[in-house]
Amino acid sequence: MLLDETIDAVLLDAGGVLVLPDPERFRELLAPFGASPDDETCRLAHYAGMRECDRLGEADWPAIDRIVARAVGVPEDRIDEAIPAVNRIYLDEDWVAAPGAAEAMVQVRSACAAQSHS
């Protein structure tokens, strides 16, 4: 269904959809704690943390960071000491484009352009 109005803006919830924490930063900051995750493991760890946030019904970041640390392979006896590094990955480090994000944005732009020319 096409709208009769012009689209002025498109809002997107980017975190975890278009951008993700940088896997290189996961590896660099969590290597001292025994983790060496690949890119896919980092991506899945992010989603595991977000599932925990949903399950808890609130943003209990230390609990969520423990899930993320565990999911990227930090040994159980080092989880608590890795929490500040996980927190840094999320709050202080740059995020990177998620796989397929650029292509998805091109499709959104094309759809908006088609809408505006209708």
N, C-alpha and C positions, 0 to 999 in steps of 0.2 A: 504494500500500500504506500503510495507516494503522498507526501505532505504538500499542501499548497503554500506553505511558508518556506522561507529561505533558512537554511541551516547556518547559524552563526558560530556555533562551537560544538565540538564533540568532546565529552569528558570520559576519560578512561581510568580505571583503577589499575595502575601500572605495576605495583609491587607484586611480584610472583607470577605475573601474566606477561608483561612486556620486559620487565627487568628482574634480575635475580642477583643475590650476593655473588661476588666474583669468586669462582672456584680457585683461582690462583691465590687469592687472599686466604681462603680456607686452608689451602695446603701450607702456605708460608706461616700463618699464625698458629696453626694447630700441629705442625710437625714437631715442635718441642714437646708435645704431649703424646706423641706416638701415632698420630693420624697422617695418612697419605691418601686421601680420597681422590677418585677420578671425578671428572666433571659431572657425570650422571649421578654419582653418589652425593655430590654437593647439592645438586638440584633436588633430589629426592629427600635429602635431609632438611632442606628449607621447607618443603611441603609437609614433612613429618612434624616439624615445629609448628606450622600453621594449623595442622589438624589438632595438635595438643592445645593450642590456644582456643580453638573452637570447642573442643571437649571440655576444657576448664570453664568456658564461658566468661573468661576475663584474661587480661594480659599479665599473667604471672611469668615475667620474663626469665627469672632464674630457672623455673621449672621447664620452660620452653627451651632455654639454652642448653639445659641438660639433655633434652631429647635430641636436639641438633648435634651436640657434641658426640653423643652415643651413636647417632646415625652415620656420622662421618668416620667413625672408627676410633675415637678416643677410648683407650682402655678404661674400664669401669673405675679403677682405683685412681684415675687422673681426671675424671669428669669435673669434679668441683673446682680444681685448680685451672681448668680450661675455660670456665665460664666467662671470665673477663675477656678472653680472646674472642669468644663467640660474640659477646656483646659488642666488642670493637668492630668485628666484621659487619655487623648490622648497622651500627650507629656512626662509625667513623670512616669506613672505607667506601669507595665507589662501587656501585652496582653495575652490572653489564647487561646487554640485551639478551633476553631469553632466546633460545633456539626458535626460529620462525617469526620472531617479533617484527623484523623489518618487512618481511613479506606481508604480514597481517596488516601493518600500517599502510602499506601501498594499497591493499584491498579496501581499507576504510576510506582512504583518500579518494580512490576511484568511485566508490559508492556515493560519497558526499558530492563529488563533482558531477556524477550522473544525476543525482537528485537536484542539484542546483540548476542544471540545464533542462530539466523537465518542464 
